[in-house]
Amino acid sequence: MSTMNISLPETLKTFVDEQVSQRGYGSSSEYVRELIRKDQDRMRLRELLLAGASSSPGAPSDATYFEGLRHRVRQSAKPGAKG
């Protein structure tokens, strides 16, 4: 694991220390790693949403669509069904 040193104003350091204490982190590094992971997740979600928004429309998700899904699930749940 690599090491990174960061400088924080005293107010932010105090905030981080409080979060570590109140939320049960073992260290400030654990807290910062979680923040970075959450930011990565947020960025991935944003990319997926933008990709979905720019894609061409799919089939409508109407009652017929959902009944087709239910039928496929029922069929795959039958003994000997290939799925």
C-alpha distance (Angstrom), angle and dihedral (degrees) to the residues before:
residue distance angle dihedral
M1 . . .
S2 3.79 . .
T3 3.77 124.5 .
M4 3.79 125.5 -130.7
N5 3.78 125.0 -175.3
I6 3.79 119.1 -153.6
S7 3.78 132.5 -173.4
L8 3.80 119.3 -135.2
P9 3.76 132.7 -177.4
E10 3.79 111.0 -110.1
T11 3.81 92.2 -105.7
L12 3.82 91.9 57.6
K13 3.80 92.8 44.1
T14 3.80 89.2 52.4
F15 3.81 89.9 49.5
V16 3.82 92.0 50.3
D17 3.80 91.5 47.7
E18 3.82 90.1 50.9
Q19 3.81 91.5 49.8
V20 3.80 91.3 49.6
S21 3.78 90.9 50.9
Q22 3.80 99.1 40.7
R23 3.79 98.4 40.6
G24 3.78 98.6 42.8
Y25 3.79 102.1 -112.0
G26 3.79 116.3 157.8
S27 3.78 92.8 -137.6
S28 3.77 143.8 -6.7
S29 3.81 87.0 -100.6
E30 3.82 90.6 62.1
Y31 3.80 90.0 50.7
V32 3.82 93.2 49.5
R33 3.82 92.1 45.9
E34 3.81 89.7 54.0
L35 3.80 91.1 49.8
I36 3.81 90.4 51.1
R37 3.82 92.2 48.1
K38 3.81 90.6 50.3
D39 3.80 90.0 50.0
Q40 3.82 90.0 50.6
D41 3.82 89.8 50.8
R42 3.80 90.7 48.8
M43 3.81 91.1 50.9
R44 3.84 92.0 48.2
L45 3.80 90.7 50.1
R46 3.80 90.8 48.9
E47 3.82 90.6 51.5
L48 3.81 91.0 49.7
L49 3.79 92.1 48.2
L50 3.80 91.9 49.0
A51 3.81 90.9 47.7
G52 3.80 89.9 50.2
A53 3.78 92.6 47.1
S54 3.80 92.0 51.6
S55 3.81 95.4 44.8
S56 3.75 123.0 96.9
P57 3.79 117.1 -94.1
G58 3.79 117.1 -88.9
A59 3.75 130.8 -150.6
P60 3.80 116.3 -53.8
S61 3.80 116.3 -93.9
D62 3.77 95.8 -132.7
A63 3.80 132.7 142.0
T64 3.82 91.4 -79.6
Y65 3.79 91.4 54.1
F66 3.80 93.2 51.2
E67 3.80 92.6 45.1
G68 3.80 88.1 53.9
L69 3.81 89.4 53.3
R70 3.79 91.3 49.6
H71 3.80 90.3 49.9
R72 3.81 91.9 51.5
V73 3.80 91.1 49.5
R74 3.80 91.9 49.2
Q75 3.81 90.9 48.7
S76 3.81 93.2 49.5
A77 3.82 91.1 48.8
K78 3.80 92.8 58.5
P79 3.82 116.2 102.8
G80 3.78 111.7 -94.0
A81 3.77 93.2 15.7
K82 3.79 116.7 145.6
G83 3.79 113.6 -131.5
